[in-house]
Amino acid sequence: ICLTTGMRHLSWYLDNDCSCHLMGERYMFQDLKPKRGGCVTFGGLKHNLLSISQLYDNGYDVSFNKGECIVKNQNDQWAWHKKLGHANLRLISKLKKHNLVRGLPSLVYKTDILCDVCQKEKQVKGSFKSKNIVSTSRALELLHIDLFVTTRTASMSGKHYGLVVVDDYSKWTWVMFLNHKDESFKVFSIFYKRVQNETSLLEVGDLLEKSAKKH
């Protein structure tokens, strides 16, 4: 039920008498479906009201203690599962049995519901099969590049970042150390031009050597 006044209602009050929650802001609804028919208005309401009876119906436990009110889920199994570091159900039952966690209730776990985080963490990636056939036909056709950081041990020149380049065809590997991560593109550009020149010189040298042998 939504209030009819144009005021902003930010405060919430627990109410023993109302049979359902009352709120005056549309943005608080996650899913609002307008319905045709009669409407009921409550004049003079200036605050949002939480119905205690509706909380009980939805599985919440409401307790009052010396100026405070505690609302908690009577059987919030997955909340305790997350609080305890995504512990398995057998461990949580053992903690309850030996009274090792203060306030841990006796929970009834539904085995047909799975935890999304646990599912993702327990997934195993399939290994990549090694290729016996070289897919490249010349040097520098395909380069494998990786950037890593050494947080504890620096290089001899005091650098903490390293750029590794592996040529797919020759399997030749280069390692260049950097002061900062953002230097990687500049360093690689200089490296690639230098290696291109060296490769072309080697190719010319091989051709001259082969030509000299023929003659």
FENDA-V430008 format. One record per helix or strand of 3 or more residues. SS is the DSSP state (helix for helix, strand for strand). FROM is the first residue (numbers start at 0). LEN is the number of residues. If there is no record, write none. Layout:
# FENDA-V430008
ss->SS from->FROM len->LEN
ss->SS from->FROM len->LEN
This chain:
# FENDA-V430008
ss->strand from->11 len->4
ss->helix from->25 len->3
ss->strand from->47 len->4
ss->helix from->51 len->6
ss->strand from->59 len->6
ss->strand from->67 len->6
ss->helix from->76 len->7
ss->helix from->88 len->9
ss->helix from->115 len->7
ss->strand from->142 len->7
ss->strand from->160 len->7
ss->strand from->172 len->6
ss->helix from->180 len->34
